[in-house]
Amino acid sequence: MLKIIEDGSKIRQCQRKFEQTFKKLSDKKIYGFAGHMGRTSYDKRDHFNWSTELGMWGIFEKIEGSRYWNAFGLEKPKEGALRSILTEINFPLKGVDRRIARVFAKDESSRIFVCHSGKIGGGRPGIGKTLFKDNYRGKKVMISDGEREEEFALIGDINSPRLPYQVRDFILEVDRIKKIGIGEIKKIEPKKKIVFTPEFSGKKRFKLNKEIVSDADHGYVVGELARLFEAKKITIGNDRNRDLYILDKEGNISTLFEVKTDMETGSLYSGVGQLLVNSLQEEKRPRLVLVIPQRLPSGMEEGLKSIGVECLGYGLDRKGVRFNNLERFY
């Protein structure tokens, strides 16, 4: 289980790393104003760090006696103009502050992760932690602060070269969830809902270091896959048991995806098993797709086809995810 980092000097180091990782991809500095709760005047300009590569901006400040303030948005800022904050990923200066929804947490190997409790603001009724919990399609982990345990969304590894892209993925996910909350996006559920919980699914309380790292990449891959389908106006969904699915016009699941981030035998077995078990309740068996980071030997891939499981390969590097022949699922 992950544990919250409470030491002030360690949090300061993590904040510096978090900030520098994003700024390395920023190509323009713009001065303007960020609209946020508590702002009563515009006598102090904010420093927007705009990244063309990420398509987002960040503001990083230390508010003495309060928190490290990290605000993000997607709309490109203009000099002297006001821009709305989409979300904040703030951290306490020290200790545990339950008013702040984000934390740095470490595993038994002292690897450090950025996590979020799901407490999102929006200034409107219904936009909050419950909405986030019901709609977030990334990975979640259990974190302890010594007094209690709580479920957090896993954003990424502080030392991963993919962290800025994982942060962007999280920002886009918050944007999607808020749009569901205000009715701008309609959440479509499949006609049939899962009426059982397979033994292998659900909340994991204890994870190996390698599993947590894989989970961070897993959410990133699922998020990118989902956005590519959404860009094609394809109706998709997901739930706690299924990584991603495509719905037909009648609301039936037509294609079911299971994403894996390694090629270990156990991962492949569980991926195939999840696809088969999660398809049993459908009146018409959906197209089953195992999403994996490398190609399988031709004999194994043909063997999976014989039981109705297709493979979708992808490449994962610092700059993103590249899927092989994704258009065959459009």
Stockholm file with secondary structure:
# STOCKHOLM 1.0

chainA/1-330         MLKIIEDGSKIRQCQRKFEQTFKKLSDKKIYGFAGHMGRTSYDKRDHFNWSTELGMWGIFEKIEGSRYWNAFGLEKPKEGALRSILTEINFPLKGVDRRIARVFAKDESSRIFVCHSGKIGGGRPGIGKTLFKDNYRGKKVMISDGEREEEFALIGDINSPRLPYQVRDFILEVDRIKKIGIGEIKKIEPKKKIVFTPEFSGKKRFKLNKEIVSDADHGYVVGELARLFEAKKITIGNDRNRDLYILDKEGNISTLFEVKTDMETGSLYSGVGQLLVNSLQEEKRPRLVLVIPQRLPSGMEEGLKSIGVECLGYGLDRKGVRFNNLERFY
#=GR chainA/1-330 SS CEEECCCHHHHHHHHHHHHHHHHTTCCEEEEEEEECTTCCCCSSCEEEEEETTTTEEEEEEEETTTEEEEEEESSCCCTTCEEECCEECCEESSSCCTTSCEEEEECTTCCEEEEECSCCCCSSTTCSHHHHHHHCCSCEEEEECSSCEEEEEEEEETTCTTHHHHHHHHHHHHHHHHHHHTTSSCCCCCSSCCCCCCTTCSCCSCCCHHHHHHHHHHHHHHHHHHHHHHHTTCCEECCSSCSEEEECTTSCEEEEEEECSSCCHHHHHHHHHHHHHHTTTCSSCCEEEEEESSCCCHHHHHHHHHTTEEEEEEEEETTEEEESSGGGGC
#=GC SS_cons         CEEECCCHHHHHHHHHHHHHHHHTTCCEEEEEEEECTTCCCCSSCEEEEEETTTTEEEEEEEETTTEEEEEEESSCCCTTCEEECCEECCEESSSCCTTSCEEEEECTTCCEEEEECSCCCCSSTTCSHHHHHHHCCSCEEEEECSSCEEEEEEEEETTCTTHHHHHHHHHHHHHHHHHHHTTSSCCCCCSSCCCCCCTTCSCCSCCCHHHHHHHHHHHHHHHHHHHHHHHTTCCEECCSSCSEEEECTTSCEEEEEEECSSCCHHHHHHHHHHHHHHTTTCSSCCEEEEEESSCCCHHHHHHHHHTTEEEEEEEEETTEEEESSGGGGC
//
